Amino acid sequence: MSWDFEEALTYYKGQGAPADQSALIGLLKEVQQESGAGIPAWAVSRIAESYLVKENYLVAVIKRIPSLRLSDTHCLELCGGPNCSKRAQLADFVEKTYGAKPEKFTLKYVGCMRMCGKGPNIRCDGRLYHQADEKLIQDLIDGNS
């Protein structure tokens, strides 16, 4: 049996989406899983239209949930632990290279990743990387890795 987008919309609406954010997030996770990457822009538009919400609301929800991402974007998280002393250097690099509000990815500063001896640590699209440097970040974001 194949997956049907419209059936998923109807199902999660019956579960209380969009008012019930857990139902909305369930739909978004299912759409992402079925797309094989991130959530496509067309799906965000169709969900917004069907649920009578603004697209920027859905984008905000997607950006707040670490396991979700829009297709064609990455999620880069920098460790905020006290032992990842290069974090500020990496953050400066990201801002200088990609701007204060990057378009290719979302940038988040998170708490300690608890891998202090292997730092600086970053997480890109849910995968943890140790001993991160500028080259690694550039390879991950620009698709060279």
For each residue, the residues with C-beta under 8 A, 3 or more apart:
1:
2:
3: 7 8 30 34
4: 7 8
5: 8 9 31 34 43 46
6: 9 10
7: 3 4 10 11
8: 3 4 5 11 12 27 30 31
9: 5 6 12 13 27 46 47 50 51
10: 6 7 13 14
11: 7 8 14 15
12: 8 9 15 17 23 24 26 27 30
13: 9 10 16 17 50 51
14: 10 11
15: 11 12 20 23 26
16: 13 19 20 23
17: 12 13 20 21 23 24 26 27 51
18: 21 23 24 51 53
19: 16
20: 15 16 17 23 24
21: 17 18 24 25 61
22: 25 26
23: 12 15 16 17 18 20 26 27
24: 12 17 18 20 21 27 28 51 61
25: 21 22 28 29 61 65 68
26: 12 15 17 22 23 29 30
27: 8 9 12 17 23 24 30 31 47
28: 24 25 31 32 39 47 58 61 62 65 68
29: 25 26 32 33 67 68
30: 3 8 12 26 27 33 34
31: 5 8 27 28 34 35 39 40 43 47
32: 28 29 35 37 38 39 68 69
33: 29 30 36
34: 3 5 30 31
35: 31 32 38 39 40 43 71
36: 33
37: 32 71
38: 32 35 68 69 70 71 72 73
39: 28 31 32 35 43 44 62 68 69 70 71
40: 31 35 43 44 70 71
41: 44 45 70 71
42: 45 46
43: 5 31 35 39 40 46 47
44: 39 40 41 47 48 55 58 59 62 70
45: 41 42 48 49 55
46: 5 9 42 43 49 50
47: 9 27 28 31 43 44 50 51 53 58
48: 44 45 51 52 53 54 55 57 58
49: 45 46 52
50: 9 13 46 47
51: 9 13 17 18 24 47 48
52: 48 49
53: 18 47 48 57 58
54: 48 57 58
55: 44 45 48 58 59
56: 59 60
57: 48 53 54 60 61
58: 28 44 47 48 53 54 55 61 62
59: 44 55 56 62 63 70
60: 56 57 63 64
61: 21 24 25 28 57 58 64 65 68
62: 28 39 44 58 59 65 68 69 70
63: 59 60 68 106
64: 60 61
65: 25 28 61 62 68
66: 75 77 108 126
67: 29 126
68: 25 28 29 32 38 39 61 62 63 65
69: 32 38 39 62 73 74 75 106 125
70: 38 39 40 41 44 59 62 73
71: 35 37 38 39 40 41
72: 38 104
73: 38 69 70 104 105 106
74: 69 104 105 106 124 125 140 141
75: 66 69 105 106 108 123 124 125 126
76: 94 105 106 107 108 122 123 124 137 140 141
77: 66 107 108 109 110 122 123 124
78: 84 87 90 91 94 107 108 109 110 120 122
79: 84 87 110 111 112 113 115 119 120 121 122
80: 84 87 109 110 111 112
81: 84 87 111 112 113 114 116 119 121
82: 112
83: 112 116 119
84: 78 79 80 81 87 112 113 116 119 120 121
85: 88 119 120
86: 89 90 119 120 132 133
87: 78 79 80 81 84 90 91 109 120
88: 85 91 92
89: 86 92 93
90: 78 86 87 93 94 120 122 132 133 134 137
91: 78 87 88 94 95 109
92: 88 89 95 96
93: 89 90 96 97 134 137
94: 76 78 90 91 97 98 102 107 137
95: 91 92 98 99 100
96: 92 93
97: 93 94 134 138
98: 94 95 102 103 104 105 141
99: 95 102 103
100: 95
101:
102: 94 98 99 105 106 107
103: 98 99
104: 72 73 74 98 141 142
105: 73 74 75 76 98 102 141
106: 63 69 73 74 75 76 102
107: 76 77 78 94 102
108: 66 75 76 77 78
109: 77 78 80 87 91
110: 77 78 79 80 113 123
111: 79 80 81
112: 79 80 81 82 83 84 116
113: 79 81 84 110 119 121 123 128
114: 81
115: 79 118 119 121 128 130
116: 81 83 84 112 119
117:
118: 115 121 130 131
119: 79 81 83 84 85 86 113 115 116 130 131 132
120: 78 79 84 85 86 87 90 131 132 133
121: 79 81 84 113 115 118 128 129 130 132
122: 76 77 78 79 90 128 129 132 136 137
123: 75 76 77 110 113 126 127 128 129
124: 74 75 76 77 127 129 137 140 141
125: 69 74 75
126: 66 67 75 123
127: 123 124
128: 113 115 121 122 123
129: 121 122 123 124 132 136 140
130: 115 118 119 121
131: 118 119 120
132: 86 90 119 120 121 122 129 136 137
133: 86 90 120 136 137
134: 90 93 97 137 138
135: 138 139
136: 122 129 132 133 139 140 145
137: 76 90 93 94 122 124 132 133 134 140 141
138: 97 134 135 141 142 144
139: 135 136 142 143 144 145
140: 74 76 124 129 136 137 145
141: 74 76 98 104 105 124 137 138
142: 104 138 139
143: 139
144: 138 139
145: 136 139 140
